[in-house]
Amino acid sequence: MIAGTDPCVAELQGIHGAFSFPERLLQKIWLRGDFDRAAVRLTDGRPVRVISPGRWNLLGGPDFRQARLRFGAGEGAPVVTGDVELHVHASDWDAHGHVRDRAYDDVVLHVVLFPPPPGSVTLGTGGRSIPVLALLPLLHRGLEEFAADEAVEQLADRVLARLPDELARVPTEDRRRLLEEHAARRWRQKVHFAGLRLRRLGWETACHQTALEILGYRFNRAPMLRLAGSHPLPEWRELPPDPTALVETEAEAWSLQGVRPANRPLVRLRQYASWVARVPAWPDVWRIIARSSPRPSPKQSEGAAVVRRAEDFGGWRTDVAEVVCGGAIPGTRLDTLICDGLLPLAAADGLAPEAMERKWRHWFPGDLPPSLRRVLVAAGVCDGAVHPLSHGTAQGALGWLIERGQR
C-alpha cells in the first residue's frame, strides 16, 4: 500500500499505477451488500447474519443507523439493532476519536476494509468491546475493479457534456488515436479483472457469476452476484431455482428506481433460467466459439465498419446469441454481455486474445448512456459510415475522462 494523506482513502497499486479506494466506496459496498454475506464472520470467528445494513447516515455520527444483525449461528441467535461504523483501517476508529465520542455509544459493529492485526480490538466509551468485521476477504471483486466501476458511475451528464469541447482542443487527426489508446488501457484492465475471477473461481463458475452480474445491470449487480454464489450453475441445470422465489430472497436488496421494465430482476432471472435450460453447458460452448473465432488481420487504422464486414460481426453475433445463449438474451444487453463479460473472460483464458480484443474495440456499443452516444457524435469521432459508434470508442472516452478527472 502507498501512504496517503487522507486517512479516509486507501492509496493502492493497480494495473496502471496507483488508484484510490475511499471510505465512501466502502460504505456503498456495505449498503449494497456487495460481498459474500453467507460467509460473514467477525474477527473473533463468530458468524454474523446481516438482516439489514441500516440507514445510511450522511450527516455526523455513525455511518449507518439502526442496522439489524444476528450474531451467532442459527435462527435462535438474538437479533441486535444498532449503529455500524466503517473505516478503511481498524486503527481509524481511534484516530478519528470515536473511542471518546458518546455519539458512537450505539455502535454494535465496526466494519473495516483490511483485516486488523491479530489481537487488536475496538473499544467504545467505558471500555466497551465492539465486534469487528473485515470485508476484504468477502468481496466479490477486487478493490481496483470496484474503484474503476465507481469512477464510471461518477461521470455525471454534465461531465460528459463537456467531452466535445475537451476533444476539440485535441487536433482532429489525433482524436481517434487518443481514444484508441485509452480503449486499450480499459481492455487490459477488464482482461486483468476477468483473469482474477478465473483464478479464484475457475472457468464455469466465473462465466456463471459474470453472466448474472451483467444481467443485473449496474443497479442490481450485487444481489445478482449473491444469487450466483448461492445457486451455482449445476443447480440451474439439474434442479432450476424458481426465479420468483429468488427475487423474494433478495426482496430488500433490489433497486427498481430508474430501472426499465426489461431490466427488472425477475425478467432477467427468467431469461437466465431459459438460457441454461436451452444451453446447459453454455460456458463450454462459449469456449468452443471463442477458440474458433476467425482471425483476419485488418489494419488497426481501419474503421469499425470495415472490421465488422471483414469478420462478419453480424453472423458471429447470431452464433453467440443462438448457439451460446439459446436466443434468451435479446437486444443491447446481449452486446453488453459480450463486451463486458464473454470477450474479456475468453482473452483472460488465452482463447484468441488478439481476436477478442479486436472484436471488443469494434463491437456494437450495447447499453451506453444516451448522453455518451450524443457527445461522441458531436465530437466528430463517430459517423454513420466508416467510423460508426463502437464499444471501444465509448470505453476510450470513459477512460480518458476518468484519467482527466483523477488528474
Legacy VTK file of the C-alpha trace (Angstrom):
# vtk DataFile Version 3.0
C-alpha trace
ASCII
DATASET POLYDATA
POINTS 407 float
0.000 0.000 0.000
1.126 3.527 -0.772
0.956 6.019 2.055
-1.849 8.548 1.532
-2.575 11.962 3.038
-6.277 11.295 3.684
-6.945 8.661 6.391
-10.357 8.012 4.792
-8.759 6.957 1.485
-6.549 3.957 0.757
-3.954 4.534 -1.966
-3.222 1.208 -3.663
-1.179 -0.034 -6.593
-3.170 -1.209 -9.605
-2.524 -2.483 -13.104
-1.985 1.050 -14.466
-0.485 2.644 -11.363
-1.881 3.939 -8.091
-5.617 4.195 -7.506
-7.734 5.469 -4.629
-10.238 3.486 -2.590
-12.242 5.956 -0.478
-14.159 5.167 2.669
-17.357 6.310 0.936
-16.985 3.485 -1.594
-16.661 1.041 1.299
-19.929 2.434 2.652
-21.622 1.811 -0.701
-20.390 -1.785 -0.722
-21.825 -2.299 2.761
-25.143 -0.700 1.775
-25.488 -2.834 -1.380
-24.273 -5.984 0.349
-21.723 -6.454 -2.418
-19.894 -9.233 -0.574
-20.366 -12.877 0.367
-22.930 -12.453 3.121
-23.182 -16.213 3.669
-19.532 -16.311 4.793
-19.540 -13.271 7.094
-17.605 -13.843 10.320
-16.234 -11.475 12.908
-12.525 -11.289 13.589
-13.195 -13.405 16.700
-14.662 -16.160 14.492
-18.351 -15.709 15.286
-20.746 -15.858 12.314
-22.889 -12.811 11.547
-26.055 -12.505 9.507
-26.718 -9.044 8.084
-30.503 -8.756 8.189
-30.411 -5.048 7.340
-27.301 -2.874 6.775
-29.068 0.074 8.389
-29.942 3.552 7.187
-27.039 5.382 5.532
-26.262 8.430 7.642
-24.779 11.211 5.507
-24.547 13.610 8.449
-22.395 13.446 11.568
-22.074 10.338 13.716
-22.000 6.636 12.796
-22.182 5.777 9.114
-25.281 3.557 9.376
-28.150 3.819 11.812
-30.435 1.070 13.079
-28.771 -1.895 11.387
-30.195 -5.300 12.258
-27.644 -8.064 12.815
-27.728 -11.602 14.163
-24.518 -12.551 15.992
-24.024 -16.304 16.260
-25.206 -19.381 14.379
-28.796 -20.467 13.906
-32.128 -18.683 13.860
-32.210 -18.827 17.660
-29.330 -16.363 17.980
-30.530 -12.941 19.144
-31.038 -10.086 16.673
-29.195 -6.911 17.638
-30.275 -3.463 16.447
-27.748 -0.644 16.487
-25.341 1.539 14.547
-22.477 0.493 12.271
-19.271 2.450 11.685
-16.994 1.773 8.702
-13.295 2.521 8.213
-10.585 1.583 5.756
-8.348 0.512 8.667
-9.379 -0.632 12.139
-6.943 1.903 13.655
-9.036 4.744 12.153
-11.526 4.259 14.992
-9.021 5.625 17.485
-7.510 8.085 15.007
-10.936 9.707 14.500
-11.542 9.970 18.239
-14.590 7.710 18.321
-13.400 5.961 21.490
-14.248 9.115 23.473
-17.285 10.257 21.441
-20.678 9.476 23.038
-22.323 9.795 19.597
-20.910 6.325 18.918
-22.337 4.682 22.038
-24.890 2.726 19.980
-22.353 1.249 17.544
-22.736 -2.538 17.608
-20.387 -3.374 14.711
-17.153 -1.914 13.390
-16.712 -2.786 9.687
-13.224 -2.339 8.215
-11.800 -2.966 4.767
-8.454 -4.503 5.693
-8.218 -7.249 8.333
-6.719 -5.802 11.529
-3.621 -7.258 13.196
-4.303 -10.317 15.371
-5.390 -9.413 18.870
-6.491 -5.863 18.031
-9.821 -4.693 19.469
-12.211 -1.781 19.001
-13.219 -0.114 22.259
-16.077 2.285 22.865
-16.622 4.640 25.749
-16.164 2.974 29.124
-14.008 0.251 27.591
-16.923 -1.477 25.850
-15.662 -4.032 23.258
-17.213 -3.622 19.804
-17.196 -6.569 17.335
-15.080 -6.091 14.204
-15.811 -7.362 10.690
-13.192 -7.253 7.886
-14.781 -7.060 4.410
-11.765 -7.564 2.148
-11.779 -11.396 2.270
-15.528 -11.384 1.484
-15.595 -9.114 -1.574
-16.930 -10.495 -4.849
-14.428 -8.418 -6.837
-11.014 -6.843 -6.416
-10.565 -3.349 -4.987
-9.349 -1.920 -8.283
-12.420 -3.247 -10.091
-14.699 -1.636 -7.521
-12.792 1.640 -7.874
-12.923 1.514 -11.684
-16.692 0.957 -11.717
-17.172 3.727 -9.181
-15.187 6.135 -11.369
-17.505 5.409 -14.318
-20.603 5.931 -12.178
-19.261 9.300 -11.014
-19.201 10.643 -14.581
-22.320 12.795 -14.500
-24.084 14.033 -17.631
-22.599 17.496 -17.131
-19.101 15.990 -17.322
-19.971 14.035 -20.464
-21.461 17.162 -21.995
-18.015 18.792 -21.876
-16.470 15.978 -23.906
-16.901 17.652 -27.342
-15.217 20.836 -26.068
-12.445 18.825 -24.410
-11.794 16.819 -27.581
-11.970 19.981 -29.698
-8.700 21.048 -28.080
-7.067 17.909 -29.462
-6.016 18.075 -33.152
-8.554 16.327 -35.374
-6.087 13.711 -36.613
-5.189 12.775 -33.002
-8.672 12.357 -31.543
-9.316 8.768 -32.586
-5.763 7.766 -31.707
-6.232 9.272 -28.231
-9.430 7.305 -27.629
-7.859 4.120 -29.045
-5.008 4.406 -26.544
-7.408 4.774 -23.634
-9.584 1.969 -25.001
-6.529 -0.296 -24.954
-5.960 0.541 -21.294
-9.595 -0.184 -20.466
-9.371 -3.515 -22.307
-6.245 -4.585 -20.445
-7.923 -3.639 -17.189
-11.045 -5.686 -17.985
-8.985 -8.729 -19.003
-6.966 -8.374 -15.796
-10.155 -8.364 -13.688
-11.523 -11.337 -15.637
-8.264 -13.201 -15.032
-8.514 -12.610 -11.283
-12.026 -14.023 -11.296
-10.956 -17.033 -13.360
-8.107 -17.857 -10.994
-10.413 -17.573 -7.994
-13.441 -19.422 -9.365
-12.495 -21.480 -12.407
-13.999 -21.215 -15.894
-17.579 -22.396 -15.366
-18.247 -20.520 -12.131
-16.578 -17.353 -13.431
-18.799 -17.438 -16.533
-21.904 -18.099 -14.420
-21.232 -15.242 -11.995
-20.238 -12.824 -14.756
-23.402 -13.516 -16.741
-25.744 -12.956 -13.791
-23.816 -9.867 -12.703
-24.215 -8.279 -16.141
-27.874 -9.262 -16.349
-28.352 -7.419 -13.068
-27.321 -4.162 -14.744
-25.365 -1.728 -12.587
-28.227 -1.155 -10.139
-28.652 -4.800 -9.138
-25.307 -6.455 -9.741
-24.674 -7.110 -6.037
-27.811 -9.203 -5.341
-27.339 -10.989 -8.670
-23.791 -11.929 -7.652
-25.050 -13.231 -4.328
-27.634 -15.387 -6.099
-24.929 -16.677 -8.450
-22.868 -17.716 -5.433
-25.714 -19.356 -3.538
-27.139 -21.071 -6.643
-24.242 -22.390 -8.785
-24.639 -23.363 -12.424
-25.036 -27.149 -11.786
-28.125 -26.331 -9.708
-29.625 -24.314 -12.567
-29.039 -27.313 -14.835
-30.287 -30.095 -12.576
-32.879 -28.520 -10.267
-33.529 -24.997 -11.592
-34.450 -22.468 -8.895
-37.713 -20.595 -9.272
-36.929 -17.009 -10.426
-39.843 -15.640 -8.412
-38.512 -17.284 -5.249
-35.025 -15.932 -5.987
-36.388 -12.415 -6.253
-38.111 -12.840 -2.903
-34.910 -13.980 -1.168
-33.305 -10.636 -2.054
-36.502 -8.622 -1.647
-34.872 -5.834 0.382
-31.814 -5.561 -1.851
-33.255 -4.860 -5.294
-33.092 -1.336 -6.672
-36.014 -0.656 -9.004
-35.941 3.131 -9.221
-34.937 4.159 -12.721
-34.764 0.536 -13.915
-36.662 -0.095 -17.145
-39.167 -2.997 -17.124
-36.893 -5.045 -19.399
-34.103 -4.811 -16.798
-36.195 -5.818 -13.770
-34.607 -8.666 -11.768
-37.459 -11.118 -12.340
-37.276 -10.590 -16.108
-33.518 -11.113 -16.193
-33.620 -14.181 -13.919
-36.268 -15.762 -16.107
-34.081 -15.087 -19.125
-31.123 -16.763 -17.468
-33.260 -19.762 -16.493
-34.344 -20.067 -20.134
-30.731 -19.665 -21.270
-29.441 -22.506 -19.087
-32.401 -24.732 -19.969
-31.619 -24.352 -23.682
-27.802 -24.484 -23.424
-26.941 -26.233 -20.115
-23.180 -26.257 -20.774
-23.065 -22.747 -22.195
-19.602 -21.830 -20.756
-18.067 -24.783 -22.636
-19.973 -23.827 -25.784
-18.670 -20.272 -25.492
-15.147 -21.635 -25.161
-15.541 -23.502 -28.468
-16.983 -20.456 -30.244
-14.219 -18.187 -28.929
-11.455 -20.630 -29.836
-12.743 -20.953 -33.392
-13.153 -17.206 -33.908
-11.822 -16.062 -37.336
-8.519 -14.230 -37.151
-8.098 -11.885 -40.137
-5.677 -9.032 -39.520
-7.146 -5.752 -40.740
-5.048 -2.672 -40.252
-5.552 -1.045 -36.891
-6.443 2.260 -38.588
-9.406 0.783 -40.426
-12.760 1.851 -39.086
-15.272 -0.293 -37.266
-17.454 -0.648 -40.378
-14.617 -2.293 -42.335
-13.674 -4.646 -39.498
-17.290 -5.644 -38.888
-17.731 -6.612 -42.535
-14.366 -8.371 -42.779
-15.006 -10.501 -39.701
-18.762 -10.953 -40.220
-19.716 -9.482 -36.867
-23.391 -9.923 -37.706
-23.036 -13.664 -38.261
-20.777 -14.069 -35.233
-23.246 -12.166 -33.053
-26.006 -14.511 -34.232
-23.864 -17.515 -33.279
-23.321 -16.151 -29.775
-26.995 -15.212 -29.397
-28.362 -18.565 -30.576
-25.648 -21.184 -30.004
-24.200 -19.851 -26.736
-27.197 -18.051 -25.198
-30.027 -20.086 -26.701
-31.760 -16.964 -28.005
-32.645 -15.977 -24.426
-30.771 -12.633 -24.185
-32.082 -10.014 -26.610
-31.091 -6.546 -27.742
-28.306 -4.351 -26.454
-27.964 -6.403 -23.252
-26.502 -9.181 -25.418
-23.884 -6.758 -26.761
-23.035 -5.630 -23.226
-22.785 -9.271 -22.125
-20.386 -9.966 -24.992
-18.173 -6.919 -24.392
-18.155 -6.716 -20.600
-18.211 -10.443 -19.916
-17.610 -13.015 -22.624
-14.757 -11.385 -24.550
-12.610 -10.469 -21.503
-13.119 -13.937 -19.992
-12.061 -15.615 -23.232
-8.981 -13.396 -23.568
-8.004 -13.990 -19.926
-8.294 -17.732 -20.566
-5.938 -17.464 -23.551
-8.636 -18.073 -26.182
-7.578 -15.989 -29.206
-6.865 -12.876 -27.090
-5.936 -10.684 -30.087
-9.158 -11.579 -31.891
-11.148 -10.959 -28.706
-9.588 -7.514 -28.294
-10.288 -6.527 -31.901
-13.912 -7.580 -31.547
-14.200 -5.658 -28.267
-12.799 -2.499 -29.865
-15.139 -2.516 -32.861
-18.210 -4.187 -31.382
-21.664 -2.624 -31.305
-21.997 -0.159 -28.394
-24.512 -2.043 -26.216
-26.111 -0.316 -23.214
-24.329 3.020 -23.405
-25.819 6.102 -21.762
-27.649 8.130 -24.451
-25.702 11.214 -23.377
-22.415 9.478 -24.193
-23.695 8.453 -27.608
-24.655 12.040 -28.397
-21.400 13.636 -27.308
-19.233 11.166 -29.239
-21.114 12.018 -32.415
-20.905 15.726 -31.608
-17.145 15.392 -31.028
-16.733 14.109 -34.577
-15.073 10.805 -33.659
-18.034 8.735 -34.844
-20.069 8.814 -38.027
-22.582 6.522 -39.616
-20.266 5.165 -42.299
-16.561 4.391 -41.789
-16.466 5.018 -38.048
-19.830 4.063 -36.533
-20.180 4.246 -32.777
-18.380 1.275 -31.242
-17.886 -0.152 -27.775
-14.145 0.530 -27.851
-14.604 4.202 -28.752
-17.059 4.685 -25.897
-14.765 2.901 -23.431
-11.844 5.014 -24.622
-13.828 8.185 -23.970
-14.765 6.984 -20.482
-11.152 6.091 -19.731
-9.928 9.487 -20.921
-12.497 11.378 -18.843
-11.703 9.310 -15.753
-7.977 9.974 -16.096
-8.544 13.710 -16.576
-10.801 13.763 -13.523
-8.182 11.980 -11.416
-5.516 14.456 -12.517
LINES 1 408
407 0 1 2 3 4 5 6 7 8 9 10 11 12 13 14 15 16 17 18 19 20 21 22 23 24 25 26 27 28 29 30 31 32 33 34 35 36 37 38 39 40 41 42 43 44 45 46 47 48 49 50 51 52 53 54 55 56 57 58 59 60 61 62 63 64 65 66 67 68 69 70 71 72 73 74 75 76 77 78 79 80 81 82 83 84 85 86 87 88 89 90 91 92 93 94 95 96 97 98 99 100 101 102 103 104 105 106 107 108 109 110 111 112 113 114 115 116 117 118 119 120 121 122 123 124 125 126 127 128 129 130 131 132 133 134 135 136 137 138 139 140 141 142 143 144 145 146 147 148 149 150 151 152 153 154 155 156 157 158 159 160 161 162 163 164 165 166 167 168 169 170 171 172 173 174 175 176 177 178 179 180 181 182 183 184 185 186 187 188 189 190 191 192 193 194 195 196 197 198 199 200 201 202 203 204 205 206 207 208 209 210 211 212 213 214 215 216 217 218 219 220 221 222 223 224 225 226 227 228 229 230 231 232 233 234 235 236 237 238 239 240 241 242 243 244 245 246 247 248 249 250 251 252 253 254 255 256 257 258 259 260 261 262 263 264 265 266 267 268 269 270 271 272 273 274 275 276 277 278 279 280 281 282 283 284 285 286 287 288 289 290 291 292 293 294 295 296 297 298 299 300 301 302 303 304 305 306 307 308 309 310 311 312 313 314 315 316 317 318 319 320 321 322 323 324 325 326 327 328 329 330 331 332 333 334 335 336 337 338 339 340 341 342 343 344 345 346 347 348 349 350 351 352 353 354 355 356 357 358 359 360 361 362 363 364 365 366 367 368 369 370 371 372 373 374 375 376 377 378 379 380 381 382 383 384 385 386 387 388 389 390 391 392 393 394 395 396 397 398 399 400 401 402 403 404 405 406
